[in-house]
Amino acid sequence: MNARSIPSSIPSGRLASLDILRGFDLFMLVFFQPVFVAFARHWSETPVFSFLLKQFNHIPWVGFSAWDLVMPLFLFMVGTAMPFSFEKYLANPDKWEIYRKITKRFVILFILGAVVQGNLLSLDPLRLRLYSNTLQAIAVGYLISAILLLHLSRKGQLVVTFLLLAGYWALLTFLGDFTPDGNFAEAVDRAILGRFRDGVSYAEDGSWSFSDSYRYTWVLTSMVFGVTTMMGVFAGQIMKYGKDKKKNCQLLFVIGVVLLLFAWLLSFQTPIIKRIWSASMTLWSGGLCYLLMALFYYVVDYKGCSKGLNWLKIYGMNSIVAYTLGMVVNFRSVAHSLLWGLEQYTGDYYAAILTFANFLILFFILRLMFKQQIFVKI
């Protein structure tokens, strides 16, 4: 990982829409959702806020909310950037340099994922969770996509991506069911990760058990982490190699609609379940990612209308810092030290104000880094 400064003018080969869309996703994750939910809970009986609160929470099992799109969009955007960042390596027969970078990024993301999860620095092996975080899913999706991008033609990439999706669908369809206890991805995680799976609890006698409430799957689900990232790669290829930006927008939009249609049809057999990243959920979230990418690409890169949106680059161009600080560092103690006198006047809203101040501090840190043109890259 390194911090570097870049010129204030973004290179022409860089997708401004991607930086802004990434910033939008990070802003929703580390600022808007925590702050909005903290305040909106006080008005939860109002129909509008009740509906919005449901959209900012994960669906327990079958179904899909707006909040369920945050993680797939992360993976999708990682893939979207890859045709641009890998360009100079594709024609080089010596892949050692790029594989060194891929390995470094994979390891750093995996370690950061363990830090974000909150157990790595405890130095207690019993609290270590091997594979349980969005950054680790990104690392795996990135690795799969990098191998396909470096060694296969575009047709080969499409074929292998389809086989990964079809293979995952077949394993979950024929080797289990789509219930929390009966799905095959759950069985694989329990068998491979064992006591190092997230959600495991320990009794005083040292015995351990799996949680009935933790239902996210990772090991087998890596297949479709790769699929989601590859869908981003295909979007990136459209925008990089397509000469007509308007046609690129149209193609992205059409692909998004087609993916949503196929997802809806498949959902009659394979329910849309984000927690196990079911095949229908992979297509559904992929379709929404394509539509969002089409929208941002149309407005920012085709129409050139980025006014009022460029501030999102504060998050988008330091995404790793934004995510890691937002998930790990709690600035509430700083806010409480400065604002504690307000508690007697704000009552139940004081906790929400602290939440707002916590993420406002993070925003100013990211803004300062952006102003100083310090961008942390892996």
C-alpha positions as MATLAB code, in Angstrom:
seq = 'MNARSIPSSIPSGRLASLDILRGFDLFMLVFFQPVFVAFARHWSETPVFSFLLKQFNHIPWVGFSAWDLVMPLFLFMVGTAMPFSFEKYLANPDKWEIYRKITKRFVILFILGAVVQGNLLSLDPLRLRLYSNTLQAIAVGYLISAILLLHLSRKGQLVVTFLLLAGYWALLTFLGDFTPDGNFAEAVDRAILGRFRDGVSYAEDGSWSFSDSYRYTWVLTSMVFGVTTMMGVFAGQIMKYGKDKKKNCQLLFVIGVVLLLFAWLLSFQTPIIKRIWSASMTLWSGGLCYLLMALFYYVVDYKGCSKGLNWLKIYGMNSIVAYTLGMVVNFRSVAHSLLWGLEQYTGDYYAAILTFANFLILFFILRLMFKQQIFVKI';
ca = [
       0.000    0.000    0.000;
       1.328    3.428   -0.791;
       0.167    7.029   -0.701;
       0.946    9.161   -3.702;
       0.027   12.524   -5.112;
      -1.353   12.867   -8.621;
      -1.877   15.895  -10.820;
      -5.084   17.815  -10.267;
      -6.121   17.149  -13.838;
      -7.365   13.586  -14.142;
      -5.822   11.688  -17.085;
      -8.072   11.405  -20.110;
      -7.975    7.612  -19.916;
      -9.533    7.682  -16.444;
     -13.264    7.276  -16.091;
     -14.576   10.219  -14.094;
     -17.957    8.477  -13.847;
     -16.332    5.487  -12.151;
     -14.641    7.656   -9.515;
     -17.940    9.416   -8.835;
     -19.979    6.204   -8.735;
     -17.421    4.649   -6.387;
     -17.658    7.759   -4.252;
     -21.445    7.485   -4.249;
     -21.229    3.893   -3.008;
     -18.697    4.778   -0.288;
     -20.683    7.852    0.768;
     -23.792    5.720    1.194;
     -21.835    3.173    3.234;
     -19.690    5.273    5.546;
     -21.738    8.455    5.861;
     -25.323    8.615    4.666;
     -26.674    5.277    5.889;
     -25.299    5.472    9.469;
     -26.358    9.093    9.864;
     -29.734    8.735    8.149;
     -30.672    5.619   10.118;
     -29.593    7.245   13.406;
     -32.007   10.144   12.844;
     -34.764    8.316   10.940;
     -35.324    5.836   13.774;
     -36.981    8.661   15.674;
     -39.596    8.938   12.925;
     -39.903    5.229   12.095;
     -43.693    5.287   12.441;
     -43.938    7.701    9.511;
     -44.673    5.649    6.348;
     -41.959    7.316    4.259;
     -39.246    6.842    6.862;
     -40.454    3.324    7.610;
     -40.032    2.427    3.938;
     -36.608    4.088    3.690;
     -35.356    2.395    6.847;
     -36.214   -0.968    5.303;
     -34.191   -0.013    2.223;
     -31.182    0.748    4.430;
     -31.198   -2.660    6.090;
     -30.232   -6.039    4.686;
     -33.060   -8.431    3.865;
     -33.004  -11.348    6.349;
     -33.210  -13.998    3.622;
     -35.239  -13.927    0.386;
     -35.554  -10.518   -1.263;
     -33.414   -7.517   -2.069;
     -33.114   -4.001   -0.658;
     -31.122   -0.992   -1.814;
     -28.634   -1.681    0.962;
     -27.978   -5.153   -0.458;
     -26.483   -3.518   -3.567;
     -23.566   -1.835   -1.784;
     -21.253   -4.863   -1.689;
     -21.972   -6.131   -5.244;
     -21.391   -2.612   -6.543;
     -17.977   -2.582   -4.848;
     -16.958   -5.772   -6.656;
     -18.465   -4.593   -9.935;
     -16.478   -1.336   -9.845;
     -13.236   -3.157   -9.048;
     -13.808   -5.132  -12.248;
     -14.761   -2.029  -14.238;
     -11.383   -0.427  -13.532;
      -9.368   -3.501  -14.508;
      -9.386   -3.151  -18.336;
      -7.880    0.320  -17.834;
      -5.313   -0.582  -15.170;
      -4.267   -3.853  -16.863;
      -3.882   -2.417  -20.365;
      -0.081   -2.172  -20.403;
       0.324   -5.737  -19.125;
      -1.972   -7.563  -21.532;
       0.407   -7.602  -24.488;
       3.498   -8.351  -22.369;
       4.321  -12.091  -22.394;
       6.169  -11.695  -19.089;
       3.419  -11.530  -16.498;
       5.728  -11.546  -13.449;
       5.362   -7.826  -12.713;
       1.577   -7.828  -12.855;
       1.287  -11.029  -10.827;
       3.493   -9.484   -8.167;
       1.059   -6.543   -7.987;
      -1.953   -8.882   -7.976;
      -0.492  -10.945   -5.133;
       0.370   -7.836   -3.117;
      -3.115   -6.407   -3.539;
      -4.761   -9.732   -2.694;
      -2.750  -10.136    0.527;
      -3.246   -6.535    1.682;
      -7.000   -6.645    1.046;
      -7.287   -9.952    2.931;
      -5.364   -8.598    5.910;
      -7.340   -5.339    5.934;
     -10.534   -7.378    5.805;
      -9.483   -9.247    8.941;
      -8.619   -5.939   10.658;
     -11.972   -4.407    9.687;
     -13.766   -7.466   11.008;
     -12.290   -6.571   14.384;
     -10.513   -9.726   15.468;
      -7.073   -9.842   13.854;
      -5.375   -7.424   16.234;
      -6.678   -9.241   19.301;
      -3.861  -11.756   18.636;
      -6.197  -14.452   19.928;
      -6.361  -17.419   17.517;
      -9.794  -18.369   18.858;
     -11.194  -14.999   17.767;
      -9.621  -15.082   14.314;
     -12.131  -15.228   11.453;
     -10.465  -16.298    8.227;
     -12.897  -15.141    5.548;
     -15.758  -12.876    6.507;
     -15.440   -9.391    5.046;
     -16.249   -7.385    1.936;
     -12.567   -6.526    1.352;
     -11.725  -10.232    1.323;
     -14.521  -10.916   -1.166;
     -13.105   -8.115   -3.328;
      -9.653   -9.705   -3.085;
     -10.977  -13.049   -4.303;
     -13.124  -11.544   -7.068;
     -10.155   -9.442   -8.177;
      -7.842  -12.481   -8.285;
     -10.268  -14.559  -10.355;
     -10.910  -11.696  -12.763;
      -7.220  -10.868  -13.096;
      -6.392  -14.423  -14.152;
      -9.201  -14.486  -16.713;
      -8.357  -11.031  -18.035;
      -4.651  -11.824  -18.452;
      -4.922  -15.231  -20.059;
      -8.201  -15.509  -21.960;
      -9.753  -13.813  -24.960;
     -12.940  -11.871  -24.375;
     -14.939  -14.856  -25.605;
     -13.036  -17.106  -23.211;
     -13.734  -14.691  -20.364;
     -17.457  -14.785  -21.148;
     -17.480  -18.597  -21.295;
     -15.640  -19.076  -17.985;
     -17.784  -16.427  -16.260;
     -20.920  -18.224  -17.434;
     -19.510  -21.572  -16.252;
     -18.742  -20.133  -12.812;
     -22.314  -18.844  -12.499;
     -23.864  -22.031  -13.886;
     -21.620  -24.196  -11.694;
     -22.598  -22.299   -8.558;
     -26.267  -22.503   -9.519;
     -25.976  -26.280  -10.079;
     -24.176  -26.926   -6.785;
     -26.777  -25.029   -4.777;
     -29.691  -26.509   -6.737;
     -28.708  -30.176   -6.682;
     -26.717  -30.501   -3.447;
     -29.099  -28.780   -1.073;
     -31.957  -26.327   -0.973;
     -32.342  -22.586   -0.535;
     -33.107  -22.520    3.179;
     -30.703  -21.026    5.746;
     -29.767  -24.460    7.107;
     -30.046  -26.529    3.962;
     -28.072  -24.601    1.341;
     -24.823  -26.140    0.123;
     -22.778  -22.933    0.467;
     -23.530  -22.944    4.204;
     -22.381  -26.553    4.480;
     -19.118  -25.769    2.671;
     -18.348  -22.790    4.906;
     -18.982  -24.785    8.056;
     -16.856  -27.691    6.829;
     -13.878  -25.613    5.650;
     -13.835  -22.637    8.011;
     -15.069  -24.474   11.082;
     -14.394  -22.563   14.273;
     -12.751  -19.789   12.239;
     -16.051  -18.888   10.605;
     -17.694  -15.627   11.601;
     -20.578  -16.010   14.005;
     -18.953  -18.830   15.999;
     -19.436  -18.511   19.749;
     -17.496  -20.154   22.586;
     -18.789  -21.517   25.877;
     -16.909  -21.323   29.173;
     -15.768  -24.931   28.810;
     -14.076  -24.132   25.493;
     -16.695  -25.761   23.279;
     -17.912  -23.785   20.286;
     -20.974  -23.663   18.070;
     -22.207  -21.979   14.906;
     -24.563  -19.036   15.251;
     -28.163  -19.502   14.139;
     -28.308  -15.876   13.017;
     -25.112  -15.634   10.925;
     -25.923  -16.832    7.400;
     -23.393  -15.159    5.116;
     -21.352  -17.573    3.004;
     -17.901  -17.053    1.518;
     -15.861  -20.075    0.382;
     -18.043  -21.589   -2.337;
     -19.598  -18.184   -2.922;
     -16.198  -17.019   -4.163;
     -17.284  -18.417   -7.528;
     -19.912  -15.712   -7.907;
     -17.743  -13.023   -6.334;
     -15.667  -13.660   -9.439;
     -18.764  -13.465  -11.650;
     -19.819  -10.078  -10.229;
     -16.311   -8.704  -10.663;
     -16.167  -10.043  -14.228;
     -19.459   -8.317  -15.039;
     -17.676   -5.133  -14.073;
     -14.749   -6.103  -16.334;
     -17.129   -6.466  -19.291;
     -18.632   -3.041  -18.529;
     -15.147   -1.564  -18.392;
     -14.281   -3.125  -21.744;
     -17.388   -1.591  -23.305;
     -16.446    1.880  -22.083;
     -12.754    1.517  -22.907;
     -12.975    0.049  -26.393;
     -16.312    1.439  -27.556;
     -15.710    4.496  -29.738;
     -19.204    5.978  -29.462;
     -20.031    6.998  -25.895;
     -23.731    7.242  -26.616;
     -23.797    3.666  -27.926;
     -21.768    2.584  -24.921;
     -24.469    4.045  -22.658;
     -27.177    2.276  -24.606;
     -25.343   -1.058  -24.486;
     -24.762   -0.786  -20.742;
     -28.445    0.013  -20.243;
     -29.645   -2.884  -22.437;
     -27.352   -5.368  -20.675;
     -28.649   -4.147  -17.325;
     -32.272   -4.667  -18.361;
     -31.523   -8.112  -19.817;
     -29.758   -9.203  -16.631;
     -32.721   -8.044  -14.532;
     -35.102   -9.975  -16.774;
     -33.060  -13.185  -16.538;
     -32.731  -12.727  -12.779;
     -36.489  -12.357  -12.418;
     -37.139  -15.474  -14.475;
     -34.514  -17.489  -12.576;
     -35.911  -16.322   -9.236;
     -38.918  -18.617   -9.699;
     -36.511  -21.542   -9.253;
     -33.591  -19.908   -7.395;
     -34.734  -17.221   -4.942;
     -32.900  -13.903   -4.810;
     -30.836  -14.311   -1.631;
     -27.990  -11.898   -1.022;
     -26.570  -13.723    2.016;
     -25.575  -16.738   -0.089;
     -25.162  -14.676   -3.271;
     -27.570  -16.937   -5.180;
     -27.312  -17.051   -8.971;
     -30.476  -14.988   -9.385;
     -29.141  -12.402   -6.899;
     -25.874  -12.276   -8.848;
     -27.777  -11.450  -12.036;
     -30.163   -9.050  -10.282;
     -27.434   -7.048   -8.578;
     -25.363   -7.158  -11.771;
     -28.264   -5.689  -13.724;
     -28.650   -2.849  -11.231;
     -24.896   -2.208  -11.341;
     -25.044   -1.932  -15.136;
     -27.952    0.510  -14.942;
     -26.142    2.674  -12.384;
     -22.962    2.584  -14.448;
     -24.947    3.539  -17.564;
     -26.552    6.456  -15.729;
     -23.311    7.843  -14.292;
     -21.404    7.256  -17.551;
     -24.133    9.033  -19.503;
     -24.292   12.054  -17.196;
     -20.581   12.447  -16.403;
     -18.565   11.086  -19.337;
     -21.005   11.508  -22.213;
     -22.850   14.709  -21.259;
     -19.941   16.113  -19.241;
     -22.288   17.188  -16.441;
     -20.263   16.509  -13.319;
     -21.096   19.780  -11.580;
     -22.384   19.028   -8.105;
     -21.008   15.472   -8.249;
     -17.247   15.957   -8.142;
     -17.237   16.114   -4.338;
     -18.000   12.375   -4.359;
     -14.445   11.829   -5.605;
     -13.402   12.667   -2.041;
     -14.660    9.169   -1.223;
     -14.190    7.499   -4.590;
     -10.495    8.270   -5.053;
      -9.595    7.154   -1.511;
     -12.018    4.263   -1.276;
      -9.780    1.957    0.784;
      -9.067    4.689    3.343;
     -12.748    5.658    3.475;
     -13.906    2.093    4.007;
     -11.205    1.108    6.513;
     -11.472    4.260    8.645;
     -15.253    4.199    8.450;
     -15.404    0.598    9.646;
     -12.538    0.576   12.165;
     -12.008    4.003   13.747;
     -14.648    5.452   16.049;
     -14.438    9.228   16.240;
     -17.435    9.437   18.567;
     -15.184    9.967   21.609;
     -13.729   13.069   19.941;
     -17.211   14.305   19.087;
     -18.451   13.563   22.605;
     -15.556   15.537   24.115;
     -16.479   18.554   22.011;
     -20.261   18.292   22.203;
     -21.043   16.736   25.570;
     -22.708   19.926   26.829;
     -25.415   19.558   24.187;
     -26.733   16.321   25.664;
     -29.017   18.090   28.149;
     -30.664   20.007   25.299;
     -30.905   17.299   22.638;
     -32.112   14.334   24.683;
     -32.667   11.212   22.598;
     -31.186   12.890   19.542;
     -27.751   13.196   21.146;
     -26.654    9.729   19.984;
     -27.679   10.581   16.422;
     -25.753   13.855   16.619;
     -22.654   11.938   17.761;
     -23.075    9.597   14.802;
     -23.275   12.566   12.452;
     -20.188   14.168   14.029;
     -18.283   10.876   13.865;
     -18.682   10.597   10.107;
     -18.293   14.334    9.579;
     -14.790   14.044   11.045;
     -14.088   11.209    8.609;
     -15.359   13.378    5.758;
     -12.982   16.216    6.667;
     -10.043   13.792    6.848;
     -10.856   12.490    3.366;
     -11.435   16.025    2.084;
      -8.050   17.128    3.414;
      -6.378   14.166    1.709;
      -8.190   15.014   -1.524;
      -7.167   18.674   -1.338;
      -3.562   17.647   -0.735;
      -3.890   15.128   -3.588;
      -2.922   12.217   -1.352;
      -4.463    9.021   -2.702;
      -3.759    5.685   -1.055;
      -3.397    2.890   -3.576;
      -2.793   -0.822   -3.147;
];
